[in-house]
Amino acid sequence: MRSGRWWLAAVGGLLSGLCRPPGALLVVPALIEIWRTRSQPGPWLAALAALLAPLAGAIAYLSYVAVRFGDFF
């Protein structure tokens, strides 16, 4: 994220969320980096994707667990 590769960060965040729910914690460094670069013009859609992708991955993983085992947690 610091080098401006927001889409790569989004893919990595999605994959980490898909692996295990704690991957959703990658939202915290993404939020810090967005806050740090807020005054610079940049790709806001890619930054938003990097912010939300770990959550989407974790939700997808937990949805699979709910379907497979009958319990979301």
Residue, then its C-alpha position, 0 to 999 in steps of 0.5 A: m500500500r505504501s508503494g501505491r499498489w492498492w489493487l495488489a493490496a486488495v487481492g492480498g487482503l481478499l486472499s488472506g480473508l478467504c484463508r482465515p477470518p483474522g485476515a480481516l484485521l488487514v483492514v487496520p493497516a489499510l485504514i491507517e495508510i488511507w488516512r496517511t495519504r488522504s491529502q494526496p490525489g490518488p486512486w480512491l476506488a483502488a484504496l477502497a477496494a484494499l480497505l474492503a477486500p479483507l472483510a469480503g474475504a472473511i465474510a465469504y469464508l465464514s459463509y462457506v463455513a456456515v453452509r458446510f457446517g451449519d454455523f457461521f462461527 
